Amino acid sequence: MRHAIPTAVLAVLPFVTIGCARHLTPPAIADAMTRAVYAGDAAGARSRFIEALRPSVTPQSVSVVSARMHRYGEYRGLSQVSEIPAQRRYDFEAEFDRGTMLIQLKLASDGSISAYRVVPNE
Amino acid sequence: MRRAAVIVAAVIVNCTAFVQSPAHAFESSGIIIAGSFLGLFHHHSTQPHEGRCAGELHGDRRTVAAQRARIAELERERAAQHARIVALERSLANETKQTSVGTLTRPHPMVVARHDPARQPRPESYGWGSI
C-alpha cells in the first residue's frame, strides 16, 4: 500500500510524456525543427513533416539550408513575431550569433509541418 | 498651529495692556487679534501651506513617473509593432513566389520598390512546402 501511489505515478508518466510530446506548441515545433536543420539532422527534420513532403527533405536539401543558417553563427533560439491561427501559419525570428533569420512555419491539422521556410535577413 | 500661537500672543499682549491701562485694553486687543487674522489670511492667500506644497510635489513626481512609464511602454509597443511589420513585409515578399529548396525567390513588387533604391540584396527563401 505504501508503494501504491509512486507505482501509479510511474505507470502513468509515460502516457503523460507521450501526450505532451504530441501537443507541442508551434514555437516548440519551430525550435525543434530549426535545431534539427541547423544540425544537419535530415532524419529528424523529415520526421516532422507531413507525409507528402518527406521525400523532398533529403540530406542534401537539409545541408543547403543548414549552411545558410551557419552563415549567421550559432543558433540561439527563436521568438514568435506573428501568427494566423486560422491557417496555422506562424512567423518566428530565429536569433544567431551574427544575425537573425525569418522562420515561416505552417502546420497541418495533426501538428506535423506542412511548410517550413527560412528567409535570411537582408 | 500658527494661528493659535498668534492668538495666545495677542491674549498675552492684551493682559499686559489691561494691567497697564484697563481703559484701552479691549480696544488694543481687538486691533491685535484682527491684525493677526488679517496677517494669517494674507499669508494663506499668497503662500501655499507647506503640507499642501509637499503633497502637490509628491503628486507631480508620481505623475511624471507614471507618464515616463507610459512612454516607455509605448516605445516598447512601437518597437514590437515595427518588428512585426518588418517580419510581415518579408513574409509577404516570400509568399509571392516560392520555388524549390535553395533557389532565389523574388520579393513582392511593393517590397522591391521600397528596398531596391538602395540596391540591397533581395530576400531569399529556403525550405520545404508552400506558405
gemmi code that builds the backbone of each chain (N, CA, C; Angstrom):
import gemmi

chains = {
    "A": [
        ("MET", (0.837, -1.211, 0.000), (0.000, 0.000, 0.000), (0.867, 1.255, 0.000)),
        ("ARG", (2.018, 1.159, 0.730), (2.884, 2.330, 0.824), (3.448, 2.713, -0.556)),
        ("HIS", (3.661, 1.692, -1.397), (4.252, 1.965, -2.711), (3.201, 2.138, -3.801)),
        ("ALA", (1.963, 2.163, -3.394), (0.897, 2.187, -4.399), (0.910, 3.489, -5.198)),
        ("ILE", (1.060, 4.619, -4.504), (0.998, 5.916, -5.193), (2.195, 6.130, -6.127)),
        ("PRO", (3.445, 5.904, -5.640), (4.579, 6.059, -6.573), (4.481, 5.119, -7.759)),
        ("THR", (4.006, 3.903, -7.531), (3.879, 2.961, -8.638), (2.865, 3.466, -9.656)),
        ("ALA", (1.756, 3.989, -9.142), (0.730, 4.523, -10.042), (1.265, 5.698, -10.849)),
        ("VAL", (2.044, 6.568, -10.170), (2.628, 7.723, -10.865), (3.566, 7.259, -11.963)),
        ("LEU", (4.411, 6.274, -11.644), (5.357, 5.764, -12.630), (4.632, 5.112, -13.803)),
        ("ALA", (3.500, 4.493, -13.494), (2.743, 3.832, -14.563), (2.111, 4.842, -15.517)),
        ("VAL", (1.700, 5.975, -14.969), (1.008, 6.979, -15.787), (1.993, 7.878, -16.522)),
        ("LEU", (3.192, 8.050, -15.974), (4.171, 9.006, -16.500), (4.463, 8.848, -17.998)),
        ("PRO", (4.698, 7.637, -18.499), (4.981, 7.523, -19.935), (3.852, 8.049, -20.806)),
        ("PHE", (2.612, 7.809, -20.393), (1.472, 8.286, -21.186), (1.399, 9.813, -21.163)),
        ("VAL", (1.698, 10.390, -19.997), (1.708, 11.849, -19.893), (2.790, 12.421, -20.796)),
        ("THR", (3.954, 11.792, -20.785), (5.069, 12.265, -21.613), (4.715, 12.194, -23.090)),
        ("ILE", (4.095, 11.081, -23.489), (3.706, 10.934, -24.893), (2.674, 11.994, -25.265)),
        ("GLY", (1.738, 12.196, -24.357), (0.705, 13.207, -24.608), (1.288, 14.581, -24.796)),
        ("CYS", (2.269, 14.951, -23.959), (2.905, 16.259, -24.076), (3.672, 16.366, -25.389)),
        ("ALA", (4.357, 15.303, -25.768), (5.154, 15.333, -26.988), (4.277, 15.554, -28.208)),
        ("ARG", (3.062, 15.015, -28.167), (2.178, 15.147, -29.326), (1.568, 16.541, -29.399)),
        ("HIS", (1.550, 17.257, -28.291), (0.917, 18.568, -28.281), (1.954, 19.663, -28.062)),
        ("LEU", (3.003, 19.629, -28.851), (3.998, 20.695, -28.783), (3.393, 21.980, -29.325)),
        ("THR", (3.821, 23.074, -28.770), (3.344, 24.370, -29.250), (4.060, 24.716, -30.559)),
        ("PRO", (3.481, 25.591, -31.373), (4.160, 25.994, -32.616), (5.584, 26.519, -32.397)),
        ("PRO", (5.834, 27.361, -31.373), (7.230, 27.778, -31.164), (8.155, 26.604, -30.848)),
        ("ALA", (7.644, 25.633, -30.077), (8.471, 24.471, -29.749), (8.745, 23.639, -31.004)),
        ("ILE", (7.739, 23.504, -31.846), (7.921, 22.752, -33.099), (8.943, 23.470, -33.986)),
        ("ALA", (8.782, 24.792, -34.106), (9.709, 25.567, -34.942), (11.127, 25.483, -34.404)),
        ("ASP", (11.254, 25.546, -33.091), (12.586, 25.482, -32.483), (13.214, 24.109, -32.721)),
        ("ALA", (12.440, 23.066, -32.509), (12.966, 21.713, -32.704), (13.359, 21.499, -34.169)),
        ("MET", (12.524, 21.983, -35.050), (12.796, 21.838, -36.481), (14.053, 22.616, -36.858)),
        ("THR", (14.161, 23.827, -36.364), (15.328, 24.656, -36.680), (16.609, 24.022, -36.156)),
        ("ARG", (16.524, 23.478, -34.959), (17.713, 22.815, -34.389), (18.102, 21.589, -35.217)),
        ("ALA", (17.088, 20.852, -35.679), (17.372, 19.665, -36.489), (18.027, 20.063, -37.806)),
        ("VAL", (17.482, 21.090, -38.442), (18.043, 21.534, -39.730), (19.439, 22.105, -39.512)),
        ("TYR", (19.581, 22.907, -38.479), (20.881, 23.529, -38.193), (21.954, 22.454, -37.983)),
        ("ALA", (21.550, 21.381, -37.304), (22.497, 20.287, -37.025), (22.673, 19.363, -38.230)),
        ("GLY", (21.914, 19.597, -39.292), (22.012, 18.732, -40.469), (21.374, 17.369, -40.244)),
        ("ASP", (20.456, 17.307, -39.316), (19.776, 16.053, -38.981), (18.599, 15.853, -39.945)),
        ("ALA", (18.876, 15.247, -41.093), (17.840, 15.081, -42.113), (16.722, 14.159, -41.631)),
        ("ALA", (17.089, 13.094, -40.948), (16.071, 12.145, -40.475), (15.150, 12.818, -39.460)),
        ("GLY", (15.754, 13.580, -38.554), (14.959, 14.280, -37.543), (14.054, 15.322, -38.157)),
        ("ALA", (14.571, 16.030, -39.153), (13.765, 17.056, -39.825), (12.641, 16.395, -40.625)),
        ("ARG", (12.974, 15.312, -41.337), (11.981, 14.644, -42.195), (10.805, 14.134, -41.374)),
        ("SER", (11.079, 13.642, -40.187), (10.029, 13.027, -39.370), (8.969, 14.029, -38.915)),
        ("ARG", (9.294, 15.305, -38.972), (8.336, 16.319, -38.504), (7.414, 16.810, -39.614)),
        ("PHE", (7.699, 16.440, -40.840), (6.894, 16.927, -41.964), (5.705, 16.012, -42.239)),
        ("ILE", (4.761, 16.563, -42.990), (3.645, 15.734, -43.462), (4.198, 14.711, -44.459)),
        ("GLU", (3.457, 13.666, -44.650), (3.921, 12.548, -45.467), (4.299, 12.993, -46.890)),
        ("ALA", (3.502, 13.897, -47.439), (3.716, 14.302, -48.830), (5.050, 15.019, -49.043)),
        ("LEU", (5.544, 15.674, -48.016), (6.775, 16.453, -48.171), (8.040, 15.673, -47.799)),
        ("ARG", (7.867, 14.574, -47.133), (9.046, 13.861, -46.621), (10.064, 13.467, -47.693)),
        ("PRO", (9.599, 13.042, -48.875), (10.609, 12.681, -49.889), (11.518, 13.845, -50.289)),
        ("SER", (11.003, 15.076, -50.188), (11.819, 16.221, -50.601), (12.810, 16.649, -49.520)),
        ("VAL", (12.634, 16.143, -48.318), (13.547, 16.508, -47.222), (14.727, 15.546, -47.246)),
        ("THR", (15.620, 15.808, -48.140), (16.791, 14.945, -48.323), (17.979, 15.496, -47.538)),
        ("PRO", (18.983, 14.679, -47.302), (20.185, 15.195, -46.631), (20.807, 16.375, -47.375)),
        ("GLN", (20.735, 16.333, -48.715), (21.320, 17.436, -49.500), (20.545, 18.742, -49.257)),
        ("SER", (19.220, 18.647, -49.306), (18.438, 19.881, -49.120), (18.588, 20.417, -47.699)),
        ("VAL", (18.676, 19.498, -46.761), (18.869, 19.937, -45.369), (20.225, 20.622, -45.213)),
        ("SER", (21.232, 20.072, -45.887), (22.569, 20.668, -45.757), (22.618, 22.061, -46.391)),
        ("VAL", (21.820, 22.274, -47.451), (21.768, 23.608, -48.078), (21.227, 24.632, -47.081)),
        ("VAL", (20.120, 24.279, -46.454), (19.509, 25.217, -45.502), (20.405, 25.374, -44.270)),
        ("SER", (21.001, 24.258, -43.847), (21.884, 24.307, -42.682), (23.075, 25.238, -42.942)),
        ("ALA", (23.612, 25.154, -44.151), (24.745, 26.015, -44.500), (24.353, 27.480, -44.448)),
        ("ARG", (23.137, 27.777, -44.906), (22.649, 29.156, -44.831), (22.560, 29.618, -43.388)),
        ("MET", (22.085, 28.738, -42.546), (21.960, 29.105, -41.122), (23.336, 29.322, -40.493)),
        ("HIS", (24.283, 28.484, -40.858), (25.605, 28.590, -40.239), (26.333, 29.877, -40.636)),
        ("ARG", (25.880, 30.512, -41.706), (26.479, 31.808, -42.056), (26.264, 32.836, -40.945)),
        ("TYR", (25.192, 32.644, -40.206), (24.845, 33.605, -39.149), (25.404, 33.209, -37.785)),
        ("GLY", (26.198, 32.146, -37.752), (26.810, 31.741, -36.488), (25.974, 30.723, -35.743)),
        ("GLU", (26.143, 30.713, -34.454), (25.489, 29.706, -33.625), (24.024, 30.059, -33.383)),
        ("TYR", (23.186, 29.044, -33.443), (21.752, 29.257, -33.228), (21.483, 29.490, -31.737)),
        ("ARG", (20.723, 30.554, -31.455), (20.444, 30.926, -30.058), (19.011, 30.638, -29.628)),
        ("GLY", (18.124, 30.528, -30.581), (16.704, 30.336, -30.230), (15.836, 31.227, -31.092)),
        ("LEU", (14.539, 31.131, -30.916), (13.637, 31.947, -31.744), (12.512, 32.541, -30.910)),
        ("SER", (11.910, 33.563, -31.474), (10.765, 34.200, -30.822), (9.694, 34.439, -31.883)),
        ("GLN", (8.454, 34.266, -31.485), (7.352, 34.397, -32.438), (7.081, 35.865, -32.728)),
        ("VAL", (6.860, 36.171, -34.002), (6.573, 37.565, -34.373), (5.154, 37.740, -34.896)),
        ("SER", (4.572, 36.705, -35.454), (3.190, 36.834, -35.917), (2.592, 35.454, -36.114)),
        ("GLU", (1.284, 35.414, -36.221), (0.620, 34.145, -36.472), (-0.749, 34.400, -37.108)),
        ("ILE", (-1.185, 33.421, -37.891), (-2.545, 33.431, -38.447), (-3.159, 32.109, -38.011)),
        ("PRO", (-3.822, 32.106, -36.868), (-4.282, 30.836, -36.279), (-5.189, 30.042, -37.214)),
        ("ALA", (-6.054, 30.749, -37.979), (-6.992, 30.033, -38.841), (-6.257, 29.200, -39.891)),
        ("GLN", (-5.106, 29.694, -40.322), (-4.333, 28.976, -41.342), (-3.184, 28.179, -40.742)),
        ("ARG", (-3.060, 28.238, -39.439), (-1.931, 27.588, -38.736), (-0.592, 28.074, -39.306)),
        ("ARG", (-0.523, 29.361, -39.534), (0.688, 29.991, -40.069), (1.381, 30.772, -38.962)),
        ("TYR", (2.675, 30.563, -38.838), (3.425, 31.220, -37.767), (4.742, 31.749, -38.329)),
        ("ASP", (5.111, 32.930, -37.883), (6.411, 33.505, -38.247), (7.242, 33.673, -36.986)),
        ("PHE", (8.497, 33.359, -37.127), (9.414, 33.463, -35.987), (10.686, 34.191, -36.422)),
        ("GLU", (11.301, 34.805, -35.450), (12.606, 35.424, -35.682), (13.633, 34.523, -35.002)),
        ("ALA", (14.451, 33.865, -35.823), (15.487, 32.993, -35.261), (16.746, 33.814, -35.020)),
        ("GLU", (17.271, 33.707, -33.834), (18.449, 34.509, -33.478), (19.712, 33.663, -33.546)),
        ("PHE", (20.714, 34.244, -34.182), (22.025, 33.609, -34.271), (23.069, 34.575, -33.718)),
        ("ASP", (24.290, 34.073, -33.644), (25.374, 34.920, -33.137), (25.521, 36.207, -33.932)),
        ("ARG", (25.390, 36.067, -35.257), (25.701, 37.223, -36.115), (24.497, 37.648, -36.940)),
        ("GLY", (23.315, 37.520, -36.415), (22.149, 37.997, -37.146), (20.903, 37.186, -36.860)),
        ("THR", (19.877, 37.495, -37.607), (18.601, 36.805, -37.427), (18.067, 36.343, -38.772)),
        ("MET", (17.188, 35.369, -38.721), (16.515, 34.874, -39.928), (15.035, 34.750, -39.626)),
        ("LEU", (14.233, 34.957, -40.650), (12.787, 34.767, -40.506), (12.462, 33.299, -40.759)),
        ("ILE", (11.747, 32.706, -39.841), (11.316, 31.315, -39.993), (9.814, 31.326, -40.231)),
        ("GLN", (9.384, 30.762, -41.332), (7.953, 30.668, -41.648), (7.511, 29.228, -41.489)),
        ("LEU", (6.471, 29.050, -40.711), (6.019, 27.696, -40.384), (4.532, 27.568, -40.676)),
        ("LYS", (4.175, 26.435, -41.249), (2.761, 26.128, -41.469), (2.529, 24.710, -40.981)),
        ("LEU", (1.485, 24.548, -40.191), (1.230, 23.241, -39.589), (-0.020, 22.611, -40.184)),
        ("ALA", (0.006, 21.303, -40.250), (-1.195, 20.556, -40.648), (-2.079, 20.365, -39.423)),
        ("SER", (-3.254, 19.817, -39.643), (-4.204, 19.678, -38.530), (-3.689, 18.721, -37.453)),
        ("ASP", (-2.832, 17.784, -37.830), (-2.311, 16.827, -36.840), (-1.042, 17.335, -36.154)),
        ("GLY", (-0.618, 18.560, -36.456), (0.551, 19.140, -35.804), (1.844, 18.920, -36.563)),
        ("SER", (1.803, 18.129, -37.627), (3.014, 17.967, -38.432), (3.203, 19.192, -39.329)),
        ("ILE", (4.400, 19.338, -39.853), (4.747, 20.557, -40.591), (4.371, 20.402, -42.063)),
        ("SER", (3.594, 21.356, -42.570), (3.237, 21.332, -43.991), (4.082, 22.328, -44.784)),
        ("ALA", (4.768, 23.212, -44.092), (5.721, 24.122, -44.751), (6.683, 24.680, -43.711)),
        ("TYR", (7.934, 24.733, -44.098), (8.964, 25.317, -43.229), (9.945, 26.045, -44.131)),
        ("ARG", (9.981, 27.343, -44.011), (10.859, 28.112, -44.877), (11.693, 29.099, -44.053)),
        ("VAL", (12.898, 29.307, -44.535), (13.851, 30.179, -43.848), (14.172, 31.344, -44.768)),
        ("VAL", (14.028, 32.546, -44.253), (14.304, 33.748, -45.056), (15.436, 34.516, -44.386)),
        ("PRO", (16.605, 34.528, -45.015), (17.716, 35.303, -44.418), (17.387, 36.791, -44.410)),
        ("ASN", (17.877, 37.468, -43.426), (17.686, 38.920, -43.379), (18.575, 39.585, -44.409)),
        ("GLU", (18.078, 40.700, -44.915), (18.876, 41.402, -45.920), (20.066, 42.049, -45.255)),
    ],
    "B": [
        ("MET", (-1.942, 75.896, 13.874), (-0.918, 75.972, 14.917), (-0.374, 77.397, 15.022)),
        ("ARG", (-0.084, 77.943, 13.854), (0.438, 79.307, 13.846), (-0.628, 80.294, 14.303)),
        ("ARG", (-1.861, 80.033, 13.874), (-2.955, 80.905, 14.271), (-3.138, 80.877, 15.786)),
        ("ALA", (-3.039, 79.710, 16.384), (-3.191, 79.585, 17.840), (-2.102, 80.357, 18.555)),
        ("ALA", (-0.867, 80.266, 18.020), (0.242, 80.989, 18.645), (0.014, 82.495, 18.587)),
        ("VAL", (-0.531, 82.945, 17.474), (-0.796, 84.386, 17.330), (-1.871, 84.829, 18.306)),
        ("ILE", (-2.902, 83.992, 18.433), (-3.992, 84.350, 19.356), (-3.483, 84.384, 20.790)),
        ("VAL", (-2.667, 83.388, 21.155), (-2.101, 83.359, 22.521), (-1.252, 84.601, 22.746)),
        ("ALA", (-0.441, 84.949, 21.742), (0.391, 86.142, 21.862), (-0.480, 87.390, 22.027)),
        ("ALA", (-1.578, 87.422, 21.290), (-2.491, 88.570, 21.380), (-3.111, 88.654, 22.757)),
        ("VAL", (-3.470, 87.495, 23.307), (-4.068, 87.481, 24.653), (-3.064, 87.975, 25.685)),
        ("ILE", (-1.793, 87.527, 25.528), (-0.751, 87.964, 26.472), (-0.577, 89.481, 26.390)),
        ("VAL", (-0.535, 89.987, 25.168), (-0.390, 91.441, 24.980), (-1.580, 92.173, 25.583)),
        ("ASN", (-2.760, 91.581, 25.385), (-3.983, 92.184, 25.912), (-3.952, 92.254, 27.438)),
        ("CYS", (-3.510, 91.147, 28.058), (-3.434, 91.115, 29.518), (-2.451, 92.161, 30.027)),
        ("THR", (-1.330, 92.271, 29.330), (-0.319, 93.253, 29.714), (-0.896, 94.662, 29.611)),
        ("ALA", (-1.608, 94.894, 28.517), (-2.211, 96.213, 28.323), (-3.276, 96.486, 29.374)),
        ("PHE", (-4.020, 95.412, 29.743), (-5.055, 95.585, 30.758), (-4.455, 95.978, 32.104)),
        ("VAL", (-3.321, 95.362, 32.432), (-2.661, 95.703, 33.704), (-2.179, 97.149, 33.665)),
        ("GLN", (-1.617, 97.532, 32.507), (-1.050, 98.880, 32.405), (-2.143, 99.946, 32.244)),
        ("SER", (-3.140, 99.662, 31.381), (-4.195, 100.643, 31.136), (-5.504, 99.927, 30.821)),
        ("PRO", (-6.300, 99.653, 31.834), (-7.540, 98.864, 31.634), (-8.500, 99.525, 30.653)),
        ("ALA", (-8.482, 100.816, 30.529), (-9.453, 101.502, 29.670), (-9.249, 101.184, 28.203)),
        ("HIS", (-7.975, 100.996, 27.805), (-7.678, 100.759, 26.387), (-7.390, 99.299, 26.071)),
        ("ALA", (-7.566, 98.450, 27.079), (-7.168, 97.037, 26.902), (-7.977, 96.350, 25.818)),
        ("PHE", (-9.321, 96.448, 25.881), (-10.167, 95.721, 24.926), (-9.960, 96.244, 23.516)),
        ("GLU", (-9.792, 97.557, 23.431), (-9.582, 98.161, 22.112), (-8.289, 97.642, 21.468)),
        ("SER", (-7.222, 97.667, 22.281), (-5.934, 97.237, 21.731), (-5.959, 95.748, 21.374)),
        ("SER", (-6.597, 94.957, 22.222), (-6.613, 93.512, 21.942), (-7.404, 93.208, 20.666)),
        ("GLY", (-8.496, 93.963, 20.501), (-9.270, 93.772, 19.266), (-8.462, 94.086, 18.039)),
        ("ILE", (-7.717, 95.152, 18.101), (-6.870, 95.540, 16.954), (-5.825, 94.466, 16.684)),
        ("ILE", (-5.220, 93.975, 17.772), (-4.147, 92.975, 17.628), (-4.704, 91.688, 17.011)),
        ("ILE", (-5.841, 91.232, 17.531), (-6.411, 89.969, 17.036), (-6.856, 90.114, 15.577)),
        ("ALA", (-7.490, 91.253, 15.288), (-7.925, 91.466, 13.900), (-6.723, 91.508, 12.974)),
        ("GLY", (-5.678, 92.184, 13.426), (-4.451, 92.242, 12.618), (-3.844, 90.875, 12.418)),
        ("SER", (-3.903, 90.067, 13.474), (-3.334, 88.720, 13.373), (-4.090, 87.900, 12.333)),
        ("PHE", (-5.429, 87.961, 12.387), (-6.220, 87.189, 11.409), (-5.995, 87.680, 9.989)),
        ("LEU", (-5.904, 89.015, 9.865), (-5.641, 89.559, 8.527), (-4.292, 89.069, 8.014)),
        ("GLY", (-3.294, 89.063, 8.905), (-1.960, 88.584, 8.527), (-1.988, 87.132, 8.104)),
        ("LEU", (-2.723, 86.331, 8.873), (-2.822, 84.906, 8.541), (-3.510, 84.709, 7.196)),
        ("PHE", (-4.593, 85.471, 7.015), (-5.328, 85.345, 5.750), (-4.420, 85.724, 4.574)),
        ("HIS", (-3.662, 86.800, 4.754), (-2.754, 87.237, 3.704), (-1.694, 86.176, 3.438)),
        ("HIS", (-1.193, 85.588, 4.513), (-0.160, 84.556, 4.372), (-0.695, 83.363, 3.583)),
        ("HIS", (-1.938, 82.953, 3.907), (-2.513, 81.792, 3.224), (-2.834, 82.083, 1.776)),
        ("SER", (-3.237, 83.320, 1.520), (-3.633, 83.629, 0.151), (-2.440, 83.797, -0.762)),
        ("THR", (-1.276, 84.222, -0.205), (-0.114, 84.453, -1.070), (0.851, 83.286, -1.083)),
        ("GLN", (0.986, 82.550, 0.033), (1.942, 81.442, 0.093), (1.202, 80.168, 0.491)),
        ("PRO", (1.241, 79.183, -0.357), (0.569, 77.919, -0.030), (1.156, 77.271, 1.204)),
        ("HIS", (0.321, 76.504, 1.865), (0.766, 75.807, 3.053), (1.842, 74.790, 2.699)),
        ("GLU", (2.772, 74.587, 3.626), (3.898, 73.684, 3.354), (3.427, 72.265, 3.038)),
        ("GLY", (2.453, 71.777, 3.825), (1.968, 70.417, 3.618), (1.342, 70.245, 2.254)),
        ("ARG", (0.575, 71.249, 1.848), (-0.069, 71.166, 0.542), (0.979, 71.186, -0.571)),
        ("CYS", (2.031, 72.003, -0.424), (3.090, 72.056, -1.428), (3.764, 70.706, -1.556)),
        ("ALA", (4.082, 70.112, -0.406), (4.754, 68.814, -0.441), (3.874, 67.774, -1.109)),
        ("GLY", (2.571, 67.828, -0.794), (1.645, 66.879, -1.415), (1.577, 67.056, -2.912)),
        ("GLU", (1.514, 68.328, -3.335), (1.448, 68.585, -4.773), (2.714, 68.128, -5.471)),
        ("LEU", (3.867, 68.387, -4.810), (5.145, 67.964, -5.395), (5.197, 66.455, -5.518)),
        ("HIS", (4.754, 65.773, -4.462), (4.761, 64.311, -4.482), (3.849, 63.806, -5.600)),
        ("GLY", (2.686, 64.462, -5.706), (1.759, 64.071, -6.768), (2.347, 64.301, -8.147)),
        ("ASP", (3.053, 65.455, -8.306), (3.674, 65.741, -9.600), (4.708, 64.690, -9.953)),
        ("ARG", (5.498, 64.292, -8.949), (6.533, 63.280, -9.211), (5.903, 61.964, -9.639)),
        ("ARG", (4.808, 61.621, -8.941), (4.137, 60.366, -9.307), (3.578, 60.452, -10.720)),
        ("THR", (3.040, 61.616, -11.056), (2.500, 61.794, -12.410), (3.603, 61.679, -13.449)),
        ("VAL", (4.741, 62.323, -13.165), (5.865, 62.272, -14.110), (6.348, 60.836, -14.262)),
        ("ALA", (6.460, 60.135, -13.129), (6.920, 58.740, -13.187), (5.946, 57.885, -13.986)),
        ("ALA", (4.649, 58.131, -13.759), (3.639, 57.350, -14.496), (3.709, 57.658, -15.986)),
        ("GLN", (3.910, 58.940, -16.310), (3.995, 59.311, -17.726), (5.236, 58.727, -18.378)),
        ("ARG", (6.341, 58.717, -17.623), (7.561, 58.116, -18.180), (7.366, 56.623, -18.415)),
        ("ALA", (6.712, 55.971, -17.456), (6.445, 54.530, -17.619), (5.569, 54.285, -18.834)),
        ("ARG", (4.579, 55.163, -19.013), (3.677, 55.017, -20.165), (4.435, 55.229, -21.476)),
        ("ILE", (5.345, 56.226, -21.471), (6.153, 56.493, -22.671), (7.022, 55.281, -22.991)),
        ("ALA", (7.632, 54.710, -21.943), (8.478, 53.529, -22.164), (7.657, 52.376, -22.707)),
        ("GLU", (6.446, 52.237, -22.156), (5.567, 51.163, -22.627), (5.193, 51.372, -24.086)),
        ("LEU", (4.874, 52.604, -24.454), (4.515, 52.907, -25.842), (5.687, 52.681, -26.776)),
        ("GLU", (6.896, 53.016, -26.302), (8.072, 52.791, -27.142), (8.313, 51.302, -27.355)),
        ("ARG", (8.062, 50.530, -26.295), (8.213, 49.068, -26.452), (7.184, 48.544, -27.444)),
        ("GLU", (5.950, 49.039, -27.336), (4.908, 48.605, -28.272), (5.271, 48.987, -29.696)),
        ("ARG", (5.806, 50.197, -29.844), (6.191, 50.654, -31.178), (7.286, 49.764, -31.756)),
        ("ALA", (8.281, 49.419, -30.914), (9.367, 48.553, -31.386), (8.827, 47.181, -31.776)),
        ("ALA", (7.905, 46.667, -30.967), (7.335, 45.348, -31.267), (6.527, 45.394, -32.558)),
        ("GLN", (5.764, 46.473, -32.738), (4.973, 46.595, -33.960), (5.873, 46.759, -35.177)),
        ("HIS", (6.964, 47.489, -34.993), (7.907, 47.648, -36.104), (8.494, 46.294, -36.486)),
        ("ALA", (8.847, 45.497, -35.479), (9.398, 44.164, -35.759), (8.371, 43.306, -36.492)),
        ("ARG", (7.093, 43.421, -36.070), (6.038, 42.650, -36.738), (5.877, 43.099, -38.196)),
        ("ILE", (5.931, 44.419, -38.398), (5.768, 44.947, -39.757), (6.898, 44.445, -40.654)),
        ("VAL", (8.127, 44.505, -40.128), (9.271, 44.040, -40.913), (9.111, 42.567, -41.239)),
        ("ALA", (8.716, 41.785, -40.232), (8.549, 40.347, -40.455), (7.444, 40.078, -41.457)),
        ("LEU", (6.347, 40.820, -41.342), (5.233, 40.611, -42.267), (5.597, 41.025, -43.689)),
        ("GLU", (6.376, 42.103, -43.813), (6.827, 42.510, -45.146), (7.671, 41.425, -45.782)),
        ("ARG", (8.563, 40.885, -44.987), (9.420, 39.814, -45.511), (8.601, 38.578, -45.811)),
        ("SER", (7.637, 38.318, -44.935), (6.765, 37.166, -45.158), (5.975, 37.347, -46.436)),
        ("LEU", (5.463, 38.540, -46.636), (4.699, 38.836, -47.847), (5.579, 38.688, -49.078)),
        ("ALA", (6.796, 39.195, -48.963), (7.722, 39.086, -50.088), (8.009, 37.635, -50.429)),
        ("ASN", (8.075, 36.821, -49.407), (8.398, 35.413, -49.638), (7.207, 34.632, -50.148)),
        ("GLU", (6.014, 35.035, -49.739), (4.830, 34.272, -50.120), (4.466, 34.463, -51.592)),
        ("THR", (4.937, 35.531, -52.175), (4.543, 35.800, -53.554), (5.076, 34.736, -54.503)),
        ("LYS", (6.328, 34.432, -54.333), (6.895, 33.416, -55.225), (7.844, 32.525, -54.435)),
        ("GLN", (7.528, 31.268, -54.431), (8.390, 30.315, -53.746), (8.779, 29.220, -54.732)),
        ("THR", (10.022, 28.888, -54.668), (10.487, 27.820, -55.538), (11.078, 26.714, -54.688)),
        ("SER", (11.799, 25.848, -55.293), (12.331, 24.706, -54.552), (13.456, 25.141, -53.630)),
        ("VAL", (13.965, 24.193, -52.908), (14.973, 24.472, -51.892), (16.196, 25.147, -52.505)),
        ("GLY", (16.638, 26.200, -51.832), (17.904, 26.805, -52.199), (17.847, 27.760, -53.373)),
        ("THR", (16.714, 27.927, -53.995), (16.657, 28.840, -55.135), (16.165, 30.201, -54.689)),
        ("LEU", (16.540, 31.176, -55.456), (16.179, 32.557, -55.121), (14.701, 32.795, -55.393)),
        ("THR", (14.043, 33.470, -54.474), (12.641, 33.824, -54.711), (12.551, 35.331, -54.865)),
        ("ARG", (11.657, 35.765, -55.741), (11.526, 37.201, -55.984), (10.564, 37.816, -54.970)),
        ("PRO", (10.944, 38.929, -54.400), (10.068, 39.565, -53.416), (8.867, 40.241, -54.068)),
        ("HIS", (7.944, 40.607, -53.248), (6.748, 41.308, -53.703), (7.152, 42.648, -54.329)),
        ("PRO", (6.484, 43.046, -55.439), (6.864, 44.309, -56.102), (6.890, 45.512, -55.174)),
        ("MET", (5.939, 45.566, -54.237), (5.904, 46.701, -53.308), (7.166, 46.728, -52.455)),
        ("VAL", (7.587, 45.542, -52.020), (8.796, 45.474, -51.196), (10.016, 45.816, -52.033)),
        ("VAL", (9.994, 45.373, -53.295), (11.104, 45.709, -54.192), (11.196, 47.224, -54.346)),
        ("ALA", (10.033, 47.846, -54.546), (10.030, 49.295, -54.734), (10.585, 50.003, -53.507)),
        ("ARG", (10.340, 49.431, -52.370), (10.810, 50.085, -51.153), (12.309, 49.837, -50.915)),
        ("HIS", (12.776, 48.639, -51.282), (14.147, 48.276, -50.926), (15.153, 48.463, -52.066)),
        ("ASP", (14.657, 48.387, -53.310), (15.586, 48.413, -54.430), (16.364, 49.712, -54.594)),
        ("PRO", (15.810, 50.870, -54.211), (16.594, 52.090, -54.393), (17.973, 52.006, -53.767)),
        ("ALA", (18.087, 51.286, -52.692), (19.391, 51.157, -52.053), (20.192, 49.996, -52.651)),
        ("ARG", (19.626, 49.315, -53.638), (20.296, 48.174, -54.278), (20.675, 47.112, -53.264)),
        ("GLN", (19.752, 46.883, -52.350), (20.026, 45.856, -51.344), (19.710, 44.487, -51.927)),
        ("PRO", (20.371, 43.459, -51.419), (20.088, 42.120, -51.935), (18.664, 41.703, -51.621)),
        ("ARG", (18.067, 40.985, -52.519), (16.690, 40.555, -52.345), (16.618, 39.403, -51.347)),
        ("PRO", (15.492, 39.310, -50.646), (15.379, 38.221, -49.678), (15.294, 36.874, -50.394)),
        ("GLU", (15.977, 35.918, -49.839), (15.940, 34.564, -50.378), (15.174, 33.684, -49.416)),
        ("SER", (14.626, 32.629, -49.938), (13.855, 31.717, -49.104), (14.331, 30.293, -49.344)),
        ("TYR", (14.518, 29.573, -48.265), (14.951, 28.188, -48.357), (14.014, 27.355, -47.498)),
        ("GLY", (13.760, 26.141, -47.931), (12.939, 25.284, -47.096), (12.067, 24.357, -47.901)),
        ("TRP", (11.024, 23.888, -47.259), (10.164, 22.879, -47.854), (8.704, 23.289, -47.695)),
        ("GLY", (7.920, 23.031, -48.719), (6.500, 23.336, -48.655), (6.199, 24.758, -49.066)),
        ("SER", (4.920, 25.042, -49.245), (4.481, 26.354, -49.678), (3.727, 27.046, -48.555)),
        ("ILE", (4.131, 28.272, -48.283), (3.493, 29.037, -47.217), (2.176, 29.613, -47.702)),
    ],
}
model = gemmi.Model(1)
for chain_id, residues in chains.items():
    chain = gemmi.Chain(chain_id)
    for i, (resn, *xyz) in enumerate(residues, 1):
        res = gemmi.Residue()
        res.name, res.seqid = resn, gemmi.SeqId(i, " ")
        for name, pos in zip(("N", "CA", "C"), xyz):
            atom = gemmi.Atom()
            atom.name, atom.element = name, gemmi.Element(name[0])
            atom.pos, atom.b_iso = gemmi.Position(*pos), 0.0
            res.add_atom(atom)
        chain.add_residue(res)
    model.add_chain(chain)
structure = gemmi.Structure()
structure.add_model(model)
structure.setup_entities()
